[in-house]
């Protein structure tokens, strides 16, 4: 597995789940990789980012949980989300079951000094200027397309313009993570939506645990259930019932990570109806079960 001298990524648990890491672009201490595999079980890798280096991992498909041993904070990074480590941190990541497809960007901080200084000045940087942060990358008000999609396209066929484009994308994606760290990772709409659907999405995100049958939701915005189902599916990449499940799964995961409540209590609190329904949703969207998220480190190698 190719890697830089400053960024250390540990090996997986076993060779039958080999992780493919392909170098897409390299120029003067700026590198972009694609990592991908299909996992039948969660797999852990250790990472170590040197004090003079940054690492940005961008998920196009899959999910991981990350933790730094220097803090109690854990990051959930799902599809179309990112994970930024900067200024000298080590820890581990646990990848969920299923397909994993990532773009990773590594750079020496002196190469991009304005970005280095800006990151060190963020309020969530520790006194030494170290950062570990994650969040969703898609913006509902983005009129120029997703920066992640634009980056993928640029890296498909590198050319003389790839380097400045990659640097620009690195600034944009770092700013997106740092300024919108709380952005959702499962239920973020893309592009403009009809006013009624945008209002419904806001209602669901405010209280995902309440009853959200098609009939209840349609009544909320003055639609018929049939019209809501058709309009929602035309506006989003999935139907309304899945959207509700995504919202519930995300807030439930936050409670799993941030509390000692039982899986049964969280399932009822967040509207799942049963612990098994919540486990199924976690496995479907994260490739990880609630107890696996809580026992981060079991898979360490």
GIQUIRA-V748147 format. One record per pair of residues at least 4 apart in sequence whose C-alpha atoms are under 6 Angstrom apart, sorted by the first residue. I is the first residue (numbers start at 1). J is the second residue. Records with the same first field share a line. If there is no record, write none. Layout:
I: J / J
This chain:
6: 50
7: 48 / 49
8: 47 / 48
9: 46 / 47
10: 45 / 46
12: 45
13: 301
19: 37
20: 35 / 36
21: 34 / 35
22: 33 / 34
23: 33
24: 32 / 33
25: 31 / 32
26: 30 / 31
29: 107 / 108
30: 106 / 107
31: 105 / 106
32: 104 / 105
33: 103 / 104
34: 102 / 103
35: 101 / 102
36: 100 / 101
37: 99 / 100
38: 98 / 99
39: 97 / 98
40: 97
41: 97
42: 95 / 96 / 97
43: 94 / 95
44: 93 / 94 / 299 / 300
45: 92 / 93
46: 91 / 92
47: 90 / 91 / 92
48: 89 / 90
49: 88 / 89 / 90
50: 88
51: 87 / 88
52: 87 / 108 / 109
53: 87 / 107 / 108 / 109
54: 85 / 86 / 106 / 107
55: 84 / 85 / 105 / 106
56: 83 / 84 / 104 / 105
57: 82 / 83 / 103 / 104
58: 82 / 102 / 103
59: 79 / 80 / 81 / 102
60: 79 / 80 / 101 / 102
61: 79 / 100 / 101
62: 79 / 99 / 100
63: 77 / 78 / 95 / 96 / 286
64: 77 / 94 / 95 / 96
65: 75 / 76 / 93 / 94
66: 74 / 75 / 92 / 93
67: 74 / 91 / 92
68: 90 / 91
69: 91
77: 81
78: 185
80: 137
81: 135 / 136 / 137
82: 134 / 135
83: 133 / 134
84: 132 / 133
85: 131 / 132
86: 130 / 131
87: 130
96: 287 / 288
97: 287
109: 116
120: 129
125: 129 / 130 / 131
126: 130
134: 181
135: 177 / 181 / 183
136: 183 / 184 / 185
138: 146
140: 189 / 190 / 191
141: 191
158: 162
162: 166
169: 173
170: 174
175: 179
176: 180
177: 181
184: 188
186: 246
187: 246 / 247
193: 198
204: 208
208: 248
209: 270 / 271
212: 216 / 217
214: 218 / 225
215: 225
218: 222 / 223 / 224 / 225 / 228
223: 228
227: 231
228: 232
233: 238 / 239
245: 249
248: 252 / 270
254: 258
255: 259
264: 275
267: 272 / 274 / 275 / 278
268: 272 / 273
272: 278
279: 289
282: 286 / 289
283: 287 / 288 / 289
